[in-house]
Amino acid sequence: MPQESGYRPRVLVVDDERRLTDLLRLELDVEGYEVDIADDGASGLIRSRSEPEPDLIILDWNLPDFSGIDICQRMRTGGVHTPILMLTGHDDVHDRVTALDAGVDDYLVKPFSIDELMARLRAMHRRAETFSCKGDTGSKDVRLQVADLSMDTRTRDVSRAGRAIQLSVKEYDLLNFLMRGAGRVLERQEIMRGVWGENFFGDDNLLDVYIRYLRQKIEQQDLPTLIHTVRGVGFILRTTSD
């Protein structure tokens, strides 16, 4: 049960399938969540910005007015940082990358089990609380630096050799994880858990996709390679290939 001292985390469900939302309301209530339902994207977008803000958002890919991808992007560009779990019938790598790039924290393919959905929500909530406790307010975590690669965790600005680099949400999360572990070999599963969450059950080929994206943006011909593959193990961010 997620509640402590009477606190009930708020979950915003954005889905127009009445039978599903009725089921989710019932199950989430039993699990100790406070539930708010929006049956279209526009309403969900408005409620995501309401006070108090939801602690978690469940967002369907197919909505009657906008796609869940579009709504997620609008939430993120509008300053909503609430963890988002997307419900979708799409399960190929391209669609998963599209969802994650839009700012989704995790996704669940329909049909799904309630037990799995609850496990993913618990994992997302724990992860959000962990990052909230760490925060980006301490001076030691405000700026990350590896060689000439720099990241400001307050503004999410990234640059290399003074050149600004535009990253998607998940590209930023992955680079943040690599930079915090710079100089150490990070195993594939360790990275997957750190970036996508401990209960992420997706194809770990996604990691290779995002490493490739990062290399295309971070690595430059006139500068030393920073992201190195350790075959059979994982990756390491360092300034030399020795």
N, C-alpha and C positions, 0 to 999 in steps of 0.2 A: 504494500500500500504506500502511495507516495506522500500522503499527508503527514505532517509533523506538527504537534501543538495546535491541531485544529485547522491548519492551513491546507487549502485545497487548490492545487495548481489549476490554472484556467486553460482549457483547450478550446480553440476555435476550429470548428469543422466547417469547411467550405465544400459543399457537395449538394447536388440537386436530387439525388436518388433517395426518396423519402424512406423507403424500407431500410436502407443502409444507415441513414442518419438516426433513425429511431433506435436501431440496434446499437449504434455507437454511443448514443446518449445514455442508454441503459447500462451498457458495459462500462463506460467511462465513469459513470456515477458510482457504480459498485466498487470500482477500483480507487475511488477517492478523488476524482477530478471534478471540477466545475466545468460545465459544458455550455458553449454558445454555438448556435447553428446559423450558417449563412447559406442560402440556396442558390446564390449566383456569385459571379466573380466580383462585381461592383460592390455588393454588400459586404463580401469578405474583405475586400480591400479597405473599406471604411472601418470595419470592425477591428481589423488588424492594427489600426492606428488609434483605437479608442483607449480610454483610461478607465481602469488599469489595463495595461497591455496584456494580451494572452501570454502564457508561459510556453505554449506549444501550439502549432498550427497543423491541422490535417487538411491537405488541399488536393482536390481531384483534378486530374489532367483535363478531362472533358467537362466543361461547364456550359450552360446555355447561352451566355453572353460573350465570354472571353475564354481563351484557353488557360489552363492552370499555369502554363509556362509564362504567358503574358502577365498574369496576376502576380506570380512570384517575382518576376523582374520589376514590376511596378512597386511591389512591397519593398524590395531591396533598394531600389533607387530612391524610394521615399523615406529611407532610414529605418525600416523595420528589420531588426536583427533576430527576431524570434525564430527558434528552430522550426523548420518546415519538413513534414513528412508528406511526400506526394503519393497519392493512390493512382495507379495507372494500369492500363492494359498493354502498354508498350514495354517490351523486354529485350530489345537488342541493344548493343553497345552504343550505337549512335544516339538512340533515344535517351539512354541513361546519361550520356555525356551532355546532351541538350538540357536535361532536367538539372543536373548538377551545376552546369555552367550558369543556369538561370538563378541559382542560389539555393536550390533544394539541399537539405542536409542528408536526407535519406529518401528512399522510395520503396514502395511495396506494390507488387504486381497482383492485380485481381485475377481470380478469387484468392483470398488470403485467410489465414486463421486469426481469430481474435487474440489468441495467446501470443502469436508472433507480433501482431500490431502493438500489443501492450508492452512486450519486451523492447521493441524499438523505441516506443515513447519513453520508457524508463531510461533507456540508454541515452537518448537525446537530452532528456532532462538532467541526468547526472552530468553529462558532458558540458551542458550549458552552465550548470552551477559551478563546475570545476573552473571553467574559463572565467566566470564571473568572480570567483574567489581570488583567482590569480590576478585578474584585471590587467589592464594596460596602463594603470596609473603609476605604478612604481617606475622610477627613473631607469632602473636597470633593464626594463623590458620595453621602454618607449622606442628605442632604436636598436635594430639588429644589424650587425655589420660582419660580412665575410669578404675579405679582400676589398674589391671596389664595388661589391654588391651591398646595397643598403635598403633597409625596410623600416618605415616609421609605422608602428603598430597602432598609433592613435589615428592617423589620417589614412592608413593603408597605402601610402605612397611607396613605390618601389623604384629604384634606379640602379643603373650600373654604369660606372665611369661617368657619372653626371648625367646620363641619358635616362629619361623617364621611361618606365616599362608599364604598359597597361595589362593587367591580369584579370581573368574572370574570378569569381568567388572561390571556386575550388582550386584554381591555380594558385591563388594567394594563400589559401589554407595549406596546401602542400608545400609551397616554398617556405612558409612560416615554420612548419614542422621540421623541414630539412635544415633551416638556418639555426633553429634552436638546438639541433643535434649535430651541428657542424663539427667535422673532424672525427666523427664516430660512424662506424658502419651501422646503418639502420636496416633491419630486416624487413622484408616485404610485409609480413603480417603486422609488424610493429607500426609501420607507416599506415597501413590500411586501418588499423584500430585507432591510431592517433588522428587521422584526417577524416575518416568516414564513420568512426564510432565502433565500439567493441562488438556490437551486434549487427554490423553491416554484413549482409550475406551475398552481396553482389559479386560478380566476376572480377577477380583481381587483375584481369587484363586492363581494367580501367586505370590501374596505377601506371602501366606502361604507356597508355594513351596520354595521361597527364604529364608524365615525365617527358614525353616527346614534345608536348606543347610547351612546357617550361624551357626545354633546351632550345627550341626555336626562338623563344623570346629572350632568354638570358644569355645564351652562348653567342659570342660574336667572334668573327674570324681573327680580328686583331687583338683579342684578349685571351688569357689563359682559360682553359676548360675548368668549370667548377663542379658540375654534376657528373659523378663517375659511377659506372655500374660495377658492382661486385658480383660477378657471375655466380648464380646459384644461391645467393644470399640476399642482396638488396642493393642499396645505393648509399653513397656518401657524398657530402658537400665539402669540398676542400680545394685548396688552391693549386695543388700539384697532383699529378697522376702516379706518383711513386708508390 
